[in-house]
Structure formats: structure tokens, C-alpha cells
Amino acid sequence: MSAFAGFVTFDRPLTGQETWPEAMAGRLQPPRPTKTLCRTETAWMAQTLSAETGENGDLVLAYDGELTNRPDLCRELGLPGDTPDREVIFAAYYRWGQTCAQQLRGAFAFAVYDPRSRRLLLARDGMGVKPLFYARRGNSLIFASTLPALLAHPQVPPEVDRQGLYELLLLGPGRTPSLGVFRGVYSLEPGQQAAFDREGLALGFHWSLQDAPWEGSFQQCAERVRALVEDSVQRQLDLPGEVCGFLSGGLDSSIICTLAAARLGALNTRSVDYRDNGAFFQPGGFQPEADGAYVALMRPTLPGEHKTVVLDTPELAEALAEAADARGWQQCWAMR
């Protein structure tokens, strides 16, 4: 995981004597060495870990994520198959400009700044896996992939209004997709992008879930759905790292685990249960039966190791902070 932050202004030019860039960079989570990507009179950007600028230094990119369609993009853009994600996004921007995010699949958040046109593009993946927050102050835009970094800017004090209290007390660790909890702080929604230049801030969606009547036969529909699910599972399996399946016994997890196990030969799986769930479970419309019986039905069909993790209330409470971090709230409850 990487993290980034930045600032673009059309108000007073930056002098280079400001101290808030170091403060913002120091609040990027998780804490890692930070590289300044850009520091001019109109823009500043920084990112943890390594980051690169475009060819000839004409673009600046801050990026966090993993593309699942990188091989497809490499073929489309005429790049070697092992081209890193960052270089793929640069090439996509050169080819498609402000619409480049429409071509990307995976979990990502990025910022591309063009010093020549002084235009900034922010984008977030369609499922909203990677967070990206922003705050507009006059003719300036402050942005960061983590809230603590954004709140380190002097124009974004950590103030919570009534809406923010609703978010904290009623939705936390979740939140309204477009809001950043603190006053005047917003979040790009899943599949949303923002363009910022002298004309102002323009928000739009590069991807959104669409529904429409199916015009083919039932068999064609089934084949299409199967192809899409198989393709999605395979793209996840192609990513680096160890693979483990979350098995709840429901249709979605059972299908995904079955496809993954067939491709890998064996798949380790995990299920979650809660202490005394059997004694206190109450069936309802959302979950008419407990998961355990259906997990037991699936296990013999899936080669590999299976474990059931049993959680108690204290463990759930301890995991609350980590769950909030995963939604971009990193350590905000500890800020003063």
C-alpha cells in the first residue's frame, strides 16, 4: 500500500517556505519514507515509497493500487507485458487524456498533474477500494489518500459539524460515500473522478453500475454471466501474493471459491462465526439461516485447508480501529 497527498492552487503562488507540505507528508499512512514529486509555484505532490514522473518530466503521477487489466492495457498501448502500473497509467493518460480512468480495472486511486496546462485529474476505482479525499478552499484544491494527511493542511482544521457527528455515531466505521466526516472535506465516490483547473472543479463518473433488460436468450445470459465471473476470478488470481478464499456458504462466495480452487488445484479457505451464535441467532429476511450448515456442505467440494475463525465481542471492538483505517479514517480518532 502506498499513500499520497497534494495541493494545487490558482490563488497566491507557493513560495517554497511553507511548512505544511512536510506536515502533510509526515501524516501519510502507513508511515514510510516519502518522496516529493512536485513543488512549484502552483502545485505540490508527495507520495510514500517510490514514485516516478512521466517521460521528459511533463507529467506528475501519484498512485496507489493494483490494476487487474494491466496485460490488456499493455497490448492496447504497445507496451511490454511487464510494464509497471505507473507507466501504464502514464501511457493511458497520454492516449486518452482526462478519460483514461475509463480504461482501468482494479483497485486504485491516483492523481495526475500536468504542469503545462496546470490541470489536475483525480480518480478512484469503481468499487471504491482505495480512498481519496479532497477539500476545496477558494481556488485551491487539497487532496490526500488518507484523512490525517489532509487534516495536516492549515486550511483543513479537524472540525466536525452535525453531519460529521451523524457519520461517526451512526455509520462508523462506514461513512457516506461522498463525505469525509470533517467539515468541508469530501471523498471521491467509487468510480468518480475530479478535474481541477482555472475553470474550477468538475466532478464526474468514469464508471458506474448500469442495469438494462437482457435482450438475448436465457442460455446466452447464463453464458455471459459465467464468462464475466470467471474472468473476474482469474484476474484476481493473476495478481501477486498468496490466495485465500472467504467462504460463507452463500452463492457468491461458493461460486468464487469453486472457480478459484479449480484453477489452482487447491484453495485454502476461511469462514467467520461468532461466539454463542448458535444459541442467539435470530433468522430474518436478510439471513434466514446461519452460515455454518452451508459452509459444511461446501467444504468437501473444495480441496485445501479450511479454518473457521470464531470471534467474540472484545475482538470485534479491538478490530474497529483497523476497520476504520481500511475505509480511510486512519488514526483520525487520535488526532488533536
Sequence and secondary structure as in RCSB ss.txt:
>XXXX:A:sequence
MSAFAGFVTFDRPLTGQETWPEAMAGRLQPPRPTKTLCRTETAWMAQTLSAETGENGDLVLAYDGELTNRPDLCR
ELGLPGDTPDREVIFAAYYRWGQTCAQQLRGAFAFAVYDPRSRRLLLARDGMGVKPLFYARRGNSLIFASTLPAL
LAHPQVPPEVDRQGLYELLLLGPGRTPSLGVFRGVYSLEPGQQAAFDREGLALGFHWSLQDAPWEGSFQQCAERV
RALVEDSVQRQLDLPGEVCGFLSGGLDSSIICTLAAARLGALNTRSVDYRDNGAFFQPGGFQPEADGAYVALMRP
TLPGEHKTVVLDTPELAEALAEAADARGWQQCWAMR
>XXXX:A:secstr
   EEEEEESSS   S  SHHHHHHHT SS   EEEEEESSSEEEEEES   B GGG  EEEEEEEESSHHHHHH
HHT  TT  HHHHHHHHHHHHGGGGGGG  EEEEEEEEETTTTEEEEEE TT  S  EEEEETTEEEEESSHHHH
HTSTTS     HHHHHIIIIITTS  TTB SSTT EE  TTEEEEEETTEEEEEES         S HHHHHHHH
HHHHHHHHHHHHTSSS   EE  SSHHHHHHHHHHHHHHS   EEEEEETTHHHH    SS SS SHHHHHHHGG
GS S EEEEEE HHHHHHTHHHHHHHTT TTGGG  
